[in-house]
């Protein structure tokens, strides 16, 4: 198994937002280098990149991405050994032991009221009384797109829901003007929705944009590849029977 440690020893003070956009990130005029944007990549994509990249890389990372990455354990895909081979291994190991007994791994709670509200979807032909309760739904996203698994709950009450794979939600309880919903997602600043039916519609749709609260770091990437240590005598014997 290969493990890659990723860190930035000397963070860069340049502003990535001012860089000219490239296919993989942005071009820094100060150092005349392309800076790869890793902030939208998954752990596996980052591992794949540095497993094959041989040149020095300048990158933009979320602070939580500066860590050690390990390839999936290949043994998970191997068939399990039979009871017979396991027994043989056990007997062989005990035999060896009888001859030689020397072998002995957010910011939080920053609430911001949602300002962008898209009320509509379904108009009641007779107009809805603003004091009546109505359905609240919407979509939660960040600058890169929808956020599945975001939580939406009624402030001070034990009731809520989560967004689906497309970042969409429909609150399970009908609400009235003045009710407050809290929107949360790990690594992002919380936001609150103050329900206000301005369009006299029976369904209110909110577009909730969350901001990532993690610190972003940029600079030359220092990688350190650590490989699996050599097998011990026991591990070598075990591999003969278990395919490890």
N, C-alpha and C positions, 0 to 999 in steps of 0.2 A: 504494500500500500504506500502511495506517495502522499506526503504532507507538504504543503507550501505555506510558509509564514509570510504575510504581506504587511508592510508598514511603511510609513513616510517619516524619515528621520529629520528632514528639514522642510517643514511646510512652506509653501510659496504664498506670498502676499498679493499676487496679481489677482485681478477680478475676472473670473471665468466668464461672466456674463458679457464682458466687452470683447471676448475673443471672436474671431471670424469662424462661423460654424463649418465643421467638416463632417464627413460621413460617420466618424467615430467619436466626435467630441468638438474640440475647438482648437484653433491655431494661436499660439502665444507669440506675439511679435517681439517680446523681450528676449526670450531664449531661442526663438525661431524653431519651435518644436510643436508637434501636434500633441494635445493633451486629451487622453482617452477618458470619456465620461463613463464611469463604472456604476454610477448611482442607480441606474435602472436595471442593472444586470443581476441575475440570480447567482447564488453561490456556485452552482455548477458551471455557469457561463464564465465566471471569474476564474475558477479552477482550470477550465479548458483553455482560456486565454493564456494564462501564465505557464501552463504545461507545455505549450507549443511556442510561445514567444521567446526569442533568444536575445533580442535587442533591449536596450534600456528603455523603460517606459515612464512617461509622465502621466499621472492620472488624477482624476477627481473622484473622491470616495465619500460615502457617508462614514462617520466615525465608527459605526458598528461593523463596517465591512473590513476594517483593518484588523485582521485576526488570522488564525490558521485555518487552512482549507484541506480537507482530506477527501481522496477519491472513495467512492462507495466500496464497501467490502465485497470483493469478488466471490468470497466464499458463500455469500447469500444465494448465489445463483447455482451453486453446485448441489447435486443430489445428496441427500443425507445418507450416511453409511448405514449398512444393514446391521441388525443386532449381532450377526455372526462376526462381521469384521470388527465391530466394537469389542466383542468378547476376545477375539484374537489379539487385538491391540492391548487390552487389559492384561491378558496373560503374559504377553511378551514384555510389557512394562514391568510387571511384578518380577519376572525372571531376572531382568537387568538389575532391579533394585536389590535383589537378594545377593547378587555378586558384588555390587558396589553401592554403598549407601552414602557416598560422598557427594552425590548429585542432590542435591537437596531441593484521568480529563472534566427620563424624558421630561425633557420638560414635561410637566404634567399640569393638568387643570388650568390651562390658559384658555378661558372661554371667550369666544368672540361671536357676537350675534350674526347670523346669516343675513346678508344684505340683499342678495340676489334671490328673488322669489318669483316663481312663475306660476301664478294662479290661473287655473282654467280647467282644461280637460273636458269637463262636462257641465254645461249650463242648465240650470233649472228654468224652464220656460216661464214660471211664475215668479222667479227671483227668490233667493233664499234669505231667510231672516238671519241677521248676523249673530243673534244670540243662540241660534241652534247649533248643534254639534255637526261636524262634517268629517270626512275622511282626509287624512294627510298622507301623502306619498312623496317620493322623490328619488333622486340619485345622488350618491356620495362619490366624489372623485378627488384626485389630486391633479397636478399639472401634467401627469403622464397618462391619465385615464381613470376609468372606474375603479373603485376599491371594494372588492368582495370581502365580506366578513366584518365590515364596520358595524359598530353597535349604536343603536338609537334607543334611548330610554326616556321615560317621562320623569322629569325632575321631581325629586322627593317622593316618588312612588315606585313600587317594585313591579314595573311592567315595561316591556321593551321588545325590540326585534333586531334583526341583523340584515345587512344587505346581501343580495344574491350574487351569483357569479358575474352579473353585469353591473353591480353596484346599486341595484334598485331595491327599494323597500316600500312597504305599505304598513303604516302603523296599525297595530291590531285593535286599538281603541279609538273611537270617534272623539274628536277634540273640539274645543270651543275657543273663541278669541281670548288671548292672554295666556293660554297654556304654554308651557316651555318644554321643549325637547332638547336633550343633550346628545351630541354626536361625537363618538370617540373611535379612535383607531390607534393601535400601538405604534409609537414613534411619531405621532402627529399631535398637533395642538387641538384640544377639544374646541368644539363650537356649539353654540346653542341656537335653537330656532324658537323665536317667539311667534307663536301662531297668530296670524292676523288675516282675516278674510276681507280683503279689499275689493274683490271682484264679485262678491255675492255668488260664488260657485259652490257646488256641493262637494267638490274635491279640490284640495289645494296641493300643488306640485312644487317641491322645493329643489333647487339645484345647489347642493352643498359642496363647497370646495375646501378641502383641508390642506393645511400647510405643514410640511415636514419640519419637526422641531429638532432633528438631529444636527449636530455640528458637521459641516462639510469641510474636508481637508483636501488640499491639492499639493502635488509636488512629485519629485522623482521617487519612484517606487523601489523599495528595497525588498527583495525576495530571498528567502532562504529555504531551499528544498531539503527536506529531511526524509530519508528513505527508511524502509522497514529494516530493522536490524537482522543480522544473520540468525538463522534458526539454531536453537540449542539441539543437543543430541536427542532429547525427548521429543522435540517438535519434529525433527527429521523422521523419527520412527513413527510418530503419529500420522504424519503426512502419507506414509506408505499405505495406511489403512483407511484414512478419512478424506483423502483428496484435498487437504488444507495446503 
